[in-house]
Amino acid sequence: MSAGDIDALAQVVRDKEAALRSLVVELAGSDGAALADALRRARDLNQRNARLLAPHANANRARIETLFGAARASAVYSPNGNAGPQGRPAARGVRA
């Protein structure tokens, strides 16, 4: 799956749901050891997926912060009500 491929991600989600349904049917008639093993495998896969997704989540978080930072920097008024970005007073007149 390539980065940002929404269609592939949707297919992976559908495959995961089908696998979970199959697992529920399989485990319904099994003993506790099989259930414990399946839970361990599911936990391991979830941890692996979290490690794979973390860099993407961090990159997206940084992009969002950049967007918000740019919006704050170009604000007409600062959070404290002064004219100009980030609380700097607005320049008045021409300086030589």
N, C-alpha and C positions, 0 to 999 in steps of 0.2 A: 504494500500500500504506500503510495507516495504521500508526502506531506501535503496536508490540506485537501485530500481527496475525499470529499463528503460522501459520494456514492459508495466508495469502498468502505468507509466507516459505517454507513447504514447497513451494508451487507454483513459486516462483522457483527454488528449488534443483533441482526436477525439470526445469524449463525449461533451466536452465544445463547439467545433465547431458546432456539431449537435444541441445543445441547443441554441446557438446563432442564427442559421438559423431559428429554430422554433420560437424563440422570435421575430425575424424580421417579419416573416409572421403574427404572432399573433398581433403585435403592428401596423402593416400597416393599419389596419382598426379601431384602437382604438382611444380614445380621449387623450388629453394632460396629464390628471391626471394619466392614466395608464402608459404612457411613463415615466413620472416623477418617479412613483413608481418603475418601472422596472430599471431605471437608478440608483435609490437609492439602490436597492437590489444588482445590479451589482457592485456598488462602495463598498458596505459593504463586498461582497464576495471577491473582489480584495484586500481590506485591510486585511481581514482574511487570505487570501492566502499569502500575503506579510509577515504577522507575522509568519506564519507556515514555510515559506521558509528562513526567515532571519537567523536562527541559522545554517542552512546548508550552506548558502552563506558565513557566517562568518567563519565557519570551513574550507570551501574550500579556502577562502582567506588566512587563516592562514597556510594551507598546502602549498599553492603556495609560500608564503613568506618564509616558511621554506626551500623549495626546492631552491629558489633563494639565500637565505642566505647561504646554504651549498655550492652552486656553487661559491659564492663570497669568502667564507672562504678557499676553496681549489684552488683558482686561482693561476696560475703560476706568473702572474703579477698583481699588484694592479691597481686600476683606475688611480693612479698618475704615473704609469710606473715603480715603484720600483719592484725588484724581491721579491717574497714571498707574502703571503696573507695579505690583509688589510694594505698595505703600510709598513710593517715591513721589514727592510733590511734582505737579505738572510744571514744565518749563514755561516761564513767562517772558515774553519779549525776545529780542535778539541780543546775544552776548557777543562782545567783541573780543 
